[in-house]
Amino acid sequence: MRLWRLALISTLLFAAAQGAVRADGRTAYPVTISHAFGKTEIAATPKRVATVAWANHEVPLALGIVPVGMAAANFGDEDADGLLPWVSEQLKALGGSTPVLFDEGDGIDFEAVAATQPDVILAAYSGLTQADYDTLSQIAPVIAYPQAPWSTDWRETIRMDSAGLGMAQQGEALIADIEAKIAAEVAKYPELQGKRAMFVTHLDASDLSVVNFYTAQDTRVRFFQDLGLQMPKSVTKASVTGSFAGSISAEQVDLFDDVDILVTYGDDNLLAAMKANPLLAHMPAVEHDAIVLLGRNPLGTAANPTPLSISWVLKDYVALLAAAARKTP
């Protein structure tokens, strides 16, 4: 919690440096925002907002703004309309039509982004390269991630993107609202407190020789701490600075003996394979069936927390984690 508070203080100081706050709660322009690629200045309130990559569109939507363009959902989109359910619900609530959806299956579609004629491009949660950033900056001012690719947690995403909209104060109110909902739900499950959770990226039931996992920098892992769970020391130690994912040989899996709960994407076939594997079967979480199996569906997708998905998934996800926690010694 101390690290979180320090991060909060740092972020608030960062936000305060961007410009004065007007009586209506909006930031006075021009606004300058620092990020991994330098600084971006926004001269006036953006009227046409485009977003790229994952989750960034949820910030303006949560604050009442429908983007002119955003990335189509490419994971967990069961009806293949390019929208995840919490996004569809918010669009309906705002009475807005579906924005232009960018197909990012092969990377950012720069021409499609340019065609929406944005005043700002939000990308606080993304994997932008320097080349991506440079190209997008020729279209409009870009809000990039603060430190490392794909490592901006949901609070930072809201703060960075809302600052780019001139709505930093409203962004803080949104964070406080989400935090209150999380706290209320987690309070129902005291068994979560102190349990240590690990998020495995993917396991191949036909070949369990390698264990890929999300590191301490990944947003899914950082979300565990919001939900009353602890970071296993083994995961912290195995995390490579600046990388959101890591990998070890199954022969080294005993390094994760301090993991109480294991979360991964898979089904009962994977669970059976893990329990039959002579190496993975000895992990405490596997031995005690303290495993949360997520599908490639909206619930599994929302385990990577975003501004709108948290409220949508909170009840179900916390219940699954609590059920696993009850199986641990």
C-alpha positions, 0 to 999 in steps of 0.5 A, a space after each residue: 500500500 505504501 508504494 501505491 500511495 507514493 505512486 498516487 502522490 507522484 501522479 497527483 503532482 504530475 497532474 497538477 503540473 499540467 495546468 490550472 483547473 478552471 471553475 468547471 473542473 476542466 484543465 486550462 490550456 495549453 496542457 503538456 503531458 510527459 510520457 515515455 517518448 517525451 512531452 506532448 502539448 495540447 493547445 486547446 480542448 480536443 473535440 475529436 478524440 481518437 484512441 488506439 490499442 486497448 482500453 484507451 477508448 474507455 476513458 472518454 466513454 466513461 467521461 461522457 465522450 464518444 470517440 470518433 475512432 477506436 480500436 476494434 476488440 480482437 479478443 473476447 468479442 463473442 458477437 464479432 461486432 468489434 465491441 466488448 459488452 461494457 463498451 456497448 452498454 456505455 455507448 447505449 447509455 450515452 446515446 452514441 453510435 459506434 465510432 469508426 473501428 480500427 482493425 489493429 490485427 496487423 498493427 495500427 492502421 494509421 490511414 484509418 486513424 488519420 481519416 477520423 481527423 482527430 484533435 488528440 490520440 489517446 494511447 496511454 495503455 499501448 505497445 507503441 514503438 518510437 516509429 508508431 509514436 512518430 507517425 501518429 504525432 504527424 496526425 495529432 498530439 499523442 498521449 503515450 504510456 508513461 514508462 513501459 509498453 503494456 504496463 500502464 495500470 487502469 489508474 494511470 490509464 485514466 489519469 494520462 488519458 483524462 489529462 489529454 482530454 483536459 478532464 484530469 479532475 473528472 478522471 480522479 473522480 472516476 478513479 475514486 468511484 471505481 475504487 469504492 466499488 472494488 472495496 465494497 465487493 472485496 469486503 465480502 470475501 475476507 478469505 482473499 486477504 493475504 493470499 498470493 496469486 500468479 497469472 499464467 499467460 497460456 499453457 499448452 495442454 499438449 506441451 507443458 514444458 514451458 510456463 509463461 507468466 505475467 510479471 509484476 509489471 503487468 496490469 492483470 497482476 497489479 489488479 490482484 493487489 486491488 482485490 486483496 491479494 498479494 504478490 508472490 515474492 517468486 513472481 517479483 523475483 522472476 519479473 524482468 524490469 520493463 517486461 509484462 511477461 516472463 517464461 521459465 522451464 517447467 523444471 524450475 516450477 518449484 520456484 513458484 512454491 509460494 503461489 497460493 492461487 493460479 489464474 490462467 486461460 484454459 479449460 478442464 482439459 488443461 486442468 487435467 493435464 496440469 494435475 497429471 504433469 509430474 512437475 506442475 502437479 507439485 505446485 501448491 496451487 495445482 495440488 489444492 485445485 486453487 486454480 481459476 480457469 478463464 475463457 477467451 470470453 468477456 469475463 476472461 478479457 476483463 481480468 485485464 482491468 480497464 476503466 469500464 470493464 472493472 465494474 462489469 466483471 467485478 462480482 464474478 471475478 472476485 467470486 472466482 478468486 475467493 472460491 480458489 482462496 477457500 481451497 488453500 491451506 
